[in-house]
């Protein structure tokens, strides 16, 4: 709304002056709270270090002590207490700023990437998920186009997209890791290896070996894009269900491969995953065969063959190792829940209700 006269402008300016004094007062309180917050964070970090140090002393002492038979139950109580306390400390640490890992320090320096507001954390995680989905769709479209046309510009668009995509994933996942996401191990290393492989593809010169491998590579990209979309939809549903049950952390994310929390409805996804893994093995075989059969082939052929083999081996071994481990965990969970339900019904003198049975099967299936 425009002001009609100079006097009305002056009057509004004076009102703004009064409002600005209020803003200054609010800002002063804000700065004081920031200082107070910083002090409280430092105190929390100090107390966490103290807790860990003292628990370490107790654990080392217990290892040296010859525990008599009558004290074994007390030791068991202590060990259960250690596990519970470690979980509580982890929850506290999620609300505190964390130092950047080595990779983030190299990329971003000492910029603080900790997100303390829970809603902002979830927002960042959701943006990460959408980023993966959108790039998978773009990669799928470019791969289909390159499958039916031979154009170096379109090839480079796809290859540079892959390099940028995997580089960005490694940075975003490192930020998520700082903010409490439990992604770790092979699945992070997987994206670093994929970044290197994408960079090698970019510098692979146009040669006979490239044009022999090109159609297979485009089909592979189409298939991987479809599998990534299936994984995204499937894992999103599983995570939503498990978070509602309180069985997963709110910063858990979708990621390539199979994870222990994905056990429910696994039969749908495993065939697609293993088909992708064996496609990686087939890529490795094709590339290494090209390197062997064509002595003049560029170095990129053999290097990519080895990288695809490493990806196949890491993905397959990690998945195969998780499955029997999860079978044992499910068996123990079923036995524990069964005995717990039985003891509760016995103590109350009545059988478990239909609601109890429904919850039981919801958890284990």
Residue pairs with C-beta under 8 A, 6 or more apart in sequence:
3 9
3 12
41 96
41 97
44 92
44 96
45 96
48 89
48 92
48 93
48 96
51 85
51 89
52 89
55 82
55 85
55 86
58 78
58 82
59 82
62 75
62 78
67 75
94 179
94 180
94 251
95 116
96 114
97 112
97 114
97 116
98 114
98 178
98 179
100 108
100 110
100 111
100 112
100 113
100 174
100 178
101 174
101 177
101 178
103 170
103 171
103 174
104 113
104 171
104 174
104 175
104 178
107 171
107 174
108 171
113 175
113 178
113 179
114 178
114 179
115 121
115 124
115 179
118 250
121 179
121 180
121 250
121 251
122 250
122 251
124 175
124 176
124 179
125 176
125 181
125 251
125 253
128 172
128 173
128 176
128 253
129 232
129 236
129 253
129 254
131 168
131 172
132 169
132 228
132 232
132 254
133 229
133 232
135 161
135 165
136 225
136 228
136 229
136 232
137 225
137 229
138 161
139 158
139 161
139 162
139 165
139 221
139 225
140 221
140 222
140 225
140 226
140 229
142 154
142 157
142 158
142 161
143 158
143 218
143 219
143 221
143 222
143 225
144 218
144 222
145 154
146 154
146 155
146 158
146 214
146 218
147 215
147 218
147 219
147 222
150 214
152 206
155 214
156 202
158 221
159 198
159 201
159 202
160 202
162 194
162 198
162 201
163 195
163 198
163 199
163 202
165 198
166 191
166 192
166 194
166 195
166 198
167 195
169 191
170 188
170 191
170 192
170 195
173 181
173 183
173 188
173 191
173 253
176 183
176 251
176 253
177 183
177 184
177 188
179 251
180 249
180 251
181 249
181 251
181 252
181 253
182 249
182 251
182 252
183 253
183 255
185 318
186 257
186 314
186 315
186 318
187 255
187 256
187 257
187 318
189 314
190 256
190 257
190 311
190 314
190 315
193 307
193 310
193 311
193 314
194 311
196 307
197 304
197 307
197 308
197 311
200 300
200 303
200 304
200 307
201 217
201 300
201 304
203 300
204 210
204 298
204 300
204 301
204 304
205 298
205 300
207 297
207 298
208 294
208 297
209 290
209 291
209 294
209 297
209 298
209 301
212 290
213 286
213 287
213 290
213 301
216 282
216 283
216 286
217 283
220 279
220 280
220 283
223 275
223 276
223 279
224 276
224 279
227 272
227 273
227 275
227 276
228 256
230 269
230 272
231 254
231 256
231 269
231 273
232 254
234 262
234 265
234 268
234 269
235 254
235 255
235 262
236 254
238 261
238 262
238 264
238 265
239 248
239 252
239 254
239 261
241 264
242 248
242 261
243 250
243 252
245 362
245 363
247 261
247 363
248 261
252 261
256 315
257 273
257 315
257 318
257 319
258 266
258 269
258 270
258 273
258 318
258 319
258 322
258 323
259 322
260 322
260 325
260 326
260 329
262 269
263 326
263 330
264 365
270 319
273 315
273 319
274 316
274 319
276 315
277 312
277 315
277 316
277 319
278 312
280 308
280 309
280 311
280 312
280 315
281 308
281 309
281 312
283 304
283 305
283 308
284 305
284 306
284 308
284 309
284 312
285 305
286 305
287 301
287 302
287 304
287 305
287 308
288 302
288 305
288 306
288 309
290 297
290 301
290 305
291 297
291 301
291 302
291 305
294 301
330 364
333 363
333 364
334 364
337 360
337 363
337 364
341 352
341 356
341 360
344 352
345 351
345 352
352 360
